């Protein structure tokens, strides 16, 4: 009988403390994390993160574990995989009923299978229990949209402040886009390496041993940006309509007009959940907001915990004396009690009801836990009182728990405030947003051959805000933005050309469009009556999107069977070959970074075979693995095997078919390519063999034209017929091979054309 355990991806509202990566929790505590690797690829506004982790059961008996991972705000899971016997098994997204049947059938056949389903805001997975002294490797992929302020963007990966640090930790954030990256920094990690990459991008890399993240990893970078910045791009999707993205950002005042007076209410959370650094940073942000006011402005300060209290009996002029009184009230604050957010919002509404141009600055971790109603998490606010109010949220809990606030204030400006030096800059940013000008009557139109356009479009856009639309593009189109700033009309427009393939794929926009469409269709589905037949059509549309784009939705699940997918982690999976007797009870290897590799008897080779992952951050060099053989319950050290880590791509061989002589202009030429075979150890001995390179694609360039080669079946050979569209003479034929880690190997061949 197959033993099963449940793995649950705990969602934002269920995580008590942010974790830097997933934690496998067993009955006796968390399993040891031997390796955590995080790779984030940012292209424009879209960030795709792949988290790979290796957990080790150091006990002799099997352990059933619960795996929790804190998904960032506005993130969608787009893939999950695990490794079995050293090979990657990828989950397939399909309709829930289909996934459940496939899972049940696999279990009935005695196969290893797993089921991942989305239920509300959590993910649930059933996997085999982890055997004694064994390791399990999992991979989670999620995508998210990054906010922007002016030409500045920020990516945050949360620190693990409670869990056990992994033996090895590798993080890499690579930033690229249509605009050059002017600068990049990781202010919370002085030991992070920032380097320039191709296409004027930046990469931030961080590697640590037996030491996790004490502070959030915050990567902040700047790009060129106009005061009123309208940009658009379109990408080709093979076999489908193109995808376009349009963004309009209010980055700076285009004119130097004086702003109108503001009424600002600062609401500060002092409940126990804000204890420590969050309350200190929130107080700093409140002081910065007050110091940014002019004497013509008015303000109120509201502090709330078990109850809420206002500083004054009414509006206070933002004079130096009144601001000093507020500063005194912010000194020595102590976090205590529960959080009556409802009472605080009621006080703010009382002040802002009659204000013609009000601003609510809310500094909280978004956890209402006290109130007079039966459900303290349910907020009931007189929205009419905030009709002319702009809401700025400084959020001090990551991942966010601000769903209730987002439901109340649809046009809210949101900023997560990280810990460490990175949070100080965000606190100052909140002060600027509190007195920011606003574009009124904002309208964004996409004129042309477009459809299925998704994205939020507020009627008012404050300084620092942005609007983003993603949709289908079948032909040329124009994006037009109109509005009013300081009573004067503004208008911007940009043309969208028919999408073309620039060789970089869809750059994440296809999944981004599918995510936004799923969100809008889900909102429509929820709004309909349960008996409305239109719900079935919406459900089918969501199922189709989840299946095609591998997204976790309310109607799709992931199912894993014994189907194998290529290992996409460089340097790959080396193979351990041990010539121990078949009668041995167990053969395993102990790796330098603490992972235990179980070997299995390979009947075709007559030996024990095991595979393992070399962590990406492992420096090149010579390493050793200790081999153990268990016979009659006794574990014996068989010996030590040495292996060399070499992260450089191996060379490739290029063959041009010249059997008919030198080609003529206009001929078709057959080009083949294959990786040079790695040297294997001596047959019949215990050894560790290097894994062949896992290729993603091979491209050949001749003249100005590029041609992509196709893999021949499952072989390591790639080939294509390419046209010789160059004149007579000597030409260079360049082959570029790229693996799944985006490492490339280049080979040049001289070609004589007659």
N, C-alpha and C positions, 0 to 999 in steps of 0.2 A: 504494500500500500504506500502511496506517495504521501509524505507528510508535507503539509502546506502551512505557510505563515502569512500574515497580512502585513503588507507594507503600505503605509499611509503617508501621502504628501500632505502635511499639515499646512493649511492655508493661513493667510495673514492674521485673521482674527483669532487663530488658535495657538499662535506662537507666543509664549510668555516673554521670550528674550530672543533677539535676533541672533541667528547663527550664520557663520561665514559660509558654511556648506552643510550638506546633509549629515545627519547623525543616525547611525544604526543603533537603536536602543534595544538591548536585551533585558531579560528578567532581572539580571544582576547588575545592570548598568549599561553604559554605552560600550559597544565594541571598539576595539582599537582601530584607528584610521591610519593605515600604513601610507596612503598616498592620496593627496587631493590635487587635482589639476583643473584650473579654470581658464578657459580661453574665450574672450569676448571679441567679436568682430563688429565694429561700428562703421556703418556706411550712411552718412547723412544723419538722419534722425533715428534710424533703426539699429538696435543692438541685438545681436544673436550670441547667446552665452551657452557654452557647452561645459558642464561640470562632470568630471570623471573622478570617481573615488574607489579606493580599494579598502575594504573592511576585513579585519582578521578576527576570527574566533580563537582566542588563546586557550580555550578550555578543551578537554578531551571529549566532551559530550556535545551533541548538536544543540544549537541555540536558535530559537525563533526570535526574530528581531523586527522592530518597527522603525522604518526609515522616514525621518522627517526633514523637509527642506523648506526654507522660508522664501516663497516666491516674491520677487519685488513687485512694487506697485505697477499696475498696467502691464503685467507680463502674462504670456500664454505659453503653456507647455506645448512644444512642437515636436517632441520626440523622446523616446526612452529606450534604453538598451541595457543588456547585461552580458557578461561573458561567461561562457560555459566551456570547460576544457580548453580554455585559451582562445576561444573563438567568439566573435561578437554576434549576439542574437538580438536583432532589432525588432521592436514592437511595431505592429501594423495597426494603423488607425482605421476603424470600421464602425458600422452601426452597432449600437450596444447589443441588440438581440443577436446579430451575426457573431459578434465577438464572444458572447456568452456561450453560444452553441459550439464555436470552434474550440473554446477553452475546455468545455465539457468533453468534447470528442477526443481531444488530445489526452486528457486525463484518463479517459476510458481505455485508450490505446496504451497506457502506461508510459506516455511521453512526458517530458518536463514541459510545463506550460505556465504562463502567468497572465493575469488579467488586471488591467488598470482601467478604472472607471471614474468619471467625474460626477460628483454628487454635490451640487451647490458650489461651495467654495473650497472643496477638498478633493484630493485624488486618493484613490484606494487601489492598492496592488496586492495580489496574492502571489507569493513566490515560494520556492522550495526552502526549507530550513537550511541554515548554514551548518555543515558538518563540523565535528571537532577538529581543531587545528587547521582549518581551511580558511581560504580567503574568498571574498566575493567582490567583484568589480562591477560597478553600475555607471551608467552615463545618462544624464538628464540634460535636455536641450530646451531652452525657453527664449522667447523673443519679447522685446519691449520697445516702447517709444520713449526717447529721451527728451526732456524739456530743454528749452533754450532761453537765454536772456541775452539779447543783443547778439553779438558774435560769439558768445560763450556757451558751451555745453558741458554737461557734467554727467559722468557715470559713477554709480556708487555700488560697491559690493560690500555687504555688511560684515562686521567683525564677529567672531565667535568669542563671546566673553565668558562663557560657562563651560563649553565642551572641551574635550581633550584635544590638544594640538596634534595635527597629523605628523607622522614621522618625517614626511617630505611634503612641502607645500609649494606649488608653482602657480603663478597667476600671470596672465598676459592679456592686455587690452590693446587692440590694434585699431587705430582710428584712420579712416579714409573717407573721402567724399568728393563732391564736384568742386569744392573750393580747397585751396591749400590750408594746411594747419599752421597758423603763425607761431603758436607756442603751446606747450603742454606741461602739466605738472601733476605730481601726486603729493599734495602738501602734508598728508598724514604719515607718509612712509619715506623718510629721507634716504633709505637704502634702495628704493625703487630705481630702476634704470630706465631713462627716457631716451629713445633713439629715433632718428628720422628713418622713414621707410619710403618705398616707392610711391609715386603719385603724390608727393609732397605731404605724406601723412606722418603719423607718430605712432610708436609702440611703447607701452609701459610694461616692464617685466619685473617680477618680484619672485624670488626663490628663498625659501627658508627651510631649515632642518630642525625638527622638534620644537618649533616655535610658530604659533598661529598669528592671527591678526589681532593685535591689542586694540587697534582703532579701525574704523571703516576705511576700506580702500576707496579713496575718492580720486578720480581722474578728471581733471578739468583742462579744457583746451579752448583756444580762441581761433575763430575764422574771420575773414573779412566780412563786414556787414554794413549796409547802408542804414541811415536813420529809419526810413520806411522801406523795408527790405522785402521785395516780392521775388521769389525764385520758384522754378518749376523744372521738373525733369521727367523723362519718359523712358521706359525700358521695354525691351521685347521679351515675350514669353513664348517659347516654342509651342506651336500648335494652338495658341490661345490669343485673344486680343491683348494688346499692350496694356501696361499699367502706368499711370501717371501719378505724380505727387506734386502738390502745390502748397507752398508755405508763405504766409505773409506775417512778418514780425515787426512790431513797433519797438524799435531799438533805442531811439534817441529823439529828442526834439528837433524837427527839421528847421524850426524858426525859433528865435530867442524871445518869444513873447512871455510876459509875466503870467504866472499861473493864478487861478482864482483861489480864494480862501478855502480851506478844507476843515471839515468836522471829523476828527479822528477819535475812535474809541479803541483803546488797547485792552484786550482781555487776556489775562495771564493765568494759566493753570498752575496751582500750587499743591495739587493732590500728591499722595504718596508715590504714585507711579511716575512722577516727575523727579524723584529724588536724585541727587547727585548732579552729574554733568548736564542733563536736560534742563533742570531748573536754573542752573547758572547761565547756560546759553540763552534761555528764554528771557531771563532778566537783562542780559546784555542786549538782546534784540529790542526789548521794550525801551531801554535807555536810549538806544540808537534811534528808534522811531521818534521819541520825544525830542531828542536833540536835533532832529531833522526838520522840526516844525518852525514856521515863522510866527512872529507875534500876532499876525493877522489871523492865524489858525486858532481853532478851539479843540480841546481834547477832554477825554475822560479816561480814567484808569480803573479797571475792574479786576479784582483778584478773587479767584474762586477755588474752593476745595469742597468741604462738607456743605458750605453755603457760598454765597457770592456777596461781595460788598464793593460799592463804588467809592472812589476817593473823595468826591465832592457831592453836593446836593444838586448840581447841574453842570452845564458846560463851564470849563475853565479856559480863560485866555492863555495862549501858549507863550506867556511872558517868561522871562528868566526866573522870576520868583516862583511862579506856579510850577514850572518844570523842576525847580529845585525841590519843591514839596513832593512831587511825584518821585523824584530820585530817592528821597529819604524813605518813602514808603517801600521802595524796591530793595532797600538794604536789609541784609540779614534774613531774607525769606527762608522759611523752613518748609520742606515738603511734608505734608501730613494729611490724613483723612482721605475720604473718597472724593469723587469728582462730580459736582453738580453742574454740569455744563448747561443744563436747561435753565437754571436760575441765572447763570452768567449771560446767556443769550437774551433772556427776558430783560435784564437791566440794560444791555446794549440796545435792544429794540426801543426801550423807553426813551433813550437819548436820541436815537437816529430817526425816529418816526417823522419828525418835522424838519429834518435836515434836507436841503436841496442837493447837497453834494457831500455825502458822508462816506467814510471809510471805516470798515471794521477790520482791525488787525487781531487775529486770533492766534495765540501762542499756546499750543497744547499738544499732548500725545494722542488726542482723539479717543479717549476711553471714558465715556460717561458712565459712572458707576453709582451715582446717587440721584435721588429725585423722589417726588411724591407719587408718581404713577407706579403701576405694577411692573413695568419694564423700564429700568433706568436707561437702557440703551436707546429707547424710542424717544426722539426729540419732536416736540410740537412747538413750532415757532410761527409767530404772526409774520408771514413773509411780506405782507403789505408794508410793514414798518421798515423793511430793508429794500423797498422797491427802487430807491434812488441811491442805494449804498453799494459800494464796491468792497468785496470781501477778499482779504489777503490772509492766507493761512501759513503760519510757520509751524511745521509738523516735526515733532521730536521723537517719533517712534518709527523705526524702520525694521521690517516692512510696515506700511501704513495701516492704520485702523481708522480711516476717515470716511468710510462709506456713508455714514449717516450725514456728515457735513456736506459731502459731495451731492447727496440727494437733495439737501436743502438749498444749497447755493450752486446752481449749475455753472455760473460763470466765475467761480472762485479762482483766484490766483494762488497756486499751491507751490510751496517750497519746502522740501525736506531739509532739515538742518542736521548735518552729520556731526560726529564728535570730532575732537581735536582741532588743530588749526584750520582745517577746512570749514568747520562750522562758524568760525569767526567771520569769514568773508560773507557767508550766507546771511548772518545776522545783520551785517551792514546793508546787504542787498534788500532785506525786508524794510529797512528804514527808507530806502529810496523808493520802493514800491508804494509806501504808505502815502506819499505826497505826489505820486506820479500823475501826469496828465492822461486824459482818456480820449480815444477816438469814438465819437458817437455815430449812431446810425450806420454801423459797419455793414457792408454788403460785399460778398464775394461771389462772382458768377463765373462759370466755365462755359464759354460759348464755343460750340463746335461739335465734333463727332465723339461725344463722351456719353457714358452711362454708368449706372451703379456707383455713384459718387458717395463717399462716406466721410464723416468727420464732423466735429462740433463747430457751429458757427454762432458765436455770441453777437449780440447787438452792440455791445460796448467793448472796446479793447484798450486796457490800460497800458501804460509804458511798461515794457518788459514782457508783455503778452504776445501770443502768436496764435495763428489759425492755420490748421493743416487739413488738407483734403486729399484723399486717395481714391482713384476710380479707374474704370476701364477707358481705354483710348483706342478708337478704331481709325482715326485720321487726325488731320491738323485741328488745333483748337487754340483758344485764347483765354487766359485767366485775367479777369478784371476785378480790381478792388476799388471800392468807393466808400467815402465816409466824410465826417466833419471833425476837424481839429481846431480848437479855439475859435469856433464859429466860421471857419473857412473850409471850403470843400477840398478834398484830396482825391486823387485818382492815380492808380498805377495799373499797368498791364504788362503781360509777358506772353509770348507765343510758345505753343507746344507743337513740335514737329512730330510727324509719324514716327513711332518708336523704331529704333534700329538696334542691332546687336553689336555692342562694343567689346564683346569678348569677356565681359565681367559677369555674365549671367543676369538674373533679375534683381540682384543686389538687395534681396530681402523684401522688395516691395510687393511681390506677389503674395507672400504670407501676410504682410502687413495689411494689404487690402482685404484678404480673407478674414483676418482677425476683426477688422472694423465692421465688415459686413455681417459676420456672425454676431457681433455685439448688437448691431441694429436689428437684425432679424430676431434675435432672442428677446429684445425689448418689445417688438411687435407681438411675438408669440405670448409673452407674459400678459400683455395688455388685453388680449382677446379672451372672450368667455370660453370656459372649458369645453363647451359643446359646439363652438364655432368650427365649421369644416375647414376654414382657412388655416387653422392651426396645423393641420396635417401637412399642408403644402409648405408652410414655413419650417416645420420639423424636418421634412425631407430635404429642403434646401440647406439647412444647417448640417444635416448628416452628410450631404454631398460635399460641402465645403470642408468639413472636418476630415473626411476620408481622403479627398484629393490633396489637401495641404497638410495632412498629418497633424491636426489640431485636436486638443482635448476640449470637447464641448459637452453640453448637457445630453446630447443624443449620440455621441461617439465615444468609443472606448479603445484602448490599446490592448492587443492580445499578442503574446509571445509564444511561439512554438519552437521546435528544434531547427527551424530554418536558419541558415547561417548567412551573415552579411560580412563583407570585408572589414578587417580591423583598420580603423582610420586614425589610429594614434601612432604618430612617429615617435621613436624609431621602430616600432612594430613589436611583434611577439617572438622573441627568440625561442628556440626549441631545445629542451633538455632531453638527452637520450642516455638512459642508464641501463646497462646490461646486467641487471639483477635477475635472480631466478623468478620464474612465473609464480612459484609457490609463495613468494613473499607476501605478507599481509598488506604492506603499505610501503611506498617509496615516495619520499618528499624531499624538497630542497628548501633551504633557508637562505633568503636573499639578503644583501647588505642593508636594505632599508626596512627589514623586519617582516617582509611578506613570506608566507609559507606557500609553496607551490606543490600541489598534489600531482603526482604522476600517475598515469593510467597505463595498463598493459595494452600495447599495440600489437595485435595478432599478426598483422601483415609484416611488421618489422622484427617481431620477436624480442621486444625490449619494452622498457617503461618510458613513456613519453609525457612530457609536461611542457606547458607554455607559460610565459609570464610577460608582464609589461615593464619596460624600462621607462621610468619617469622622465618627462620631457626636460626637467631642470637638471638631470644628472650630467655632470661634466664628462666630456670625453676622457677615456682612460681605461685602465685594466681593473676589473673587479672579480670577486670570487663568490661562488655559491657553494655552501656546504651541503652534501648529499647524505641522507639518512635512509636506512633500510630497516623495516620492522619485521622481525621473524619471531614467531612464538611469543609475541607480546613484548619482546625486547628490542629496543631501538639501538641500532649500531651506526656509528659515523663511518660511512663508506669512503669518504674522501672529499677533496675540494676541487671544483672545476673553475677555471678562470675564463672570463669572457671580456671582450673589449667593446666598449660603448663608442660608437662613431656616428655622430648625428649628421654627418655630411652625406648628401645624396650620392649613391654609387653612380659610376659612369654608365652611359648607355651606348649601345652600338646602333648605328644608322646604316641601312643598306639601301642603295638606290639601284634599281634594276636597269643595268646597262647592257643586257644581253644582246640588244639590237644595235648597240653602238651609242654614241653620244646623241642626245635627243635634239630634235629640231624645234624651232619656235612653233607653238600650237599643238605639239604632241602631248599625250597623256603619259605621265611617269609614275611608276609604282614605287612607293617609299615604304620601307618597313623599319621598325625600331623595337628594341627589346633591351631590358636591363642586363648588364654584365653579370654573369652568374657569380654569387659569392663563394669563396673558398670554404669547403666543409672540412670538418675534422676527419681524422683517419677512421675508416670504417672498422667496426668491431670494438671500438673503445667508447667509454663514457665521454660525452662531449656536449657542448652547447653550440648550436648552429644559429647563425644569423638569419633573421626573417627576410624574405624578399621584399623589395619596396612595393608598397601599395599605391599604385598610380591612380591619379584622378583623371588626367587627360594628357595627351601628347599633341603638340601643335608644331607644324612645319611652316616656315616662312621662306618664300622664294620671291625676290623682288619686293614689291609693295603688298603682295597678297599673302594671307595666312590661311592654312588649311588644317582642320582638326582630324587626327587619325582615329580610327576605330579599333577597339580591341577584338582580336580574332578569337571568338568563343571565350573559354576560360583561360586561355593561354596568356603568357606574358608578352605576346607579340602584338604590336599595333601596326596598322597599315592603312594606306589610302592611295587612290589614284589622284594625282594633282595635275592641273594643266600647266604647261610650260609657257607662261604668258610674259616672257622676257625676250629681248633681242639676242642675236648671236654674240658670243663672247663668254668670258669666264664670270660665273656668278657664285655667290655664296648661298648655300641652302642651310638654314639654321633650324635645328630641332630643339624645342623646349619641352621638357617633361616635368609635370607638376604632380606632387603627391597630395594627399588629403590634408596635410598640414601646411600646404602652400609653399613647400620648399621646392626649388627648381634645380634641374640639371640641364646645362646647355651644351650641345654638340654641333659643330660646324662641319659641313662637307663642301668641297669645291666641285662645282658642276660646270662642264664645258658644253655650251649650247651652240649648235651649228646653224 
